[in-house]
Amino acid sequence: MSALSRPSRSRRIGLCVATGALVAVTAAAPALAADPHPVDHRDQPATSAPASDELSASALQREHEARQEAQAQNQAQPQAPKRTYKGRVIASPNLLLRDRPTRSSRVVGSVKYGTVVDIFCKTTGDNVDGNNRWYLLTDGTWAWGSARYIENIGAAPRFC
């Protein structure tokens, strides 16, 4: 190498520093690009059927409680009255409540025939005697009950 083609010592150090700075900025870019206030897209209508993991009664309960907390913090805005849905259990002697809207999921409780229950929302799940709708009940334990064995009182519940 000739003396003219070889970079000076200070130029080599400068190139090393610049390269190191470029590597540091590149490594930090994903963290800097992340939005510190992500937009919550769960309130928008789903375009596909939700996965069964998203239909966990406890997950929907946590989501509902988080929304209630957020609304409590934003009390300056007038709130529309919450729509409540009711139903009567028509399963004899009782309706088994499950942790997911499937017949094979874990039983977490039961409700006696004739009991009026509060319904949070509905979704599709396993077919029970020709009915694939399941209701998320909010009485005490958040759990799923087959809509086949719950008679609506008033309007049908909204979809989850």
Salt bridges, closest charged atoms under 4 A:
ASP40 OD1 - ARG42 NE 2.97
ASP43 OD1 - ARG67 NH2 3.00
GLU63 OE2 - ARG67 NH2 2.58
ASP99 OD2 - ARG106 NE 3.75
ASP118 OD1 - LYS86 NZ 2.37
ASP129 OD2 - ARG148 NE 3.72
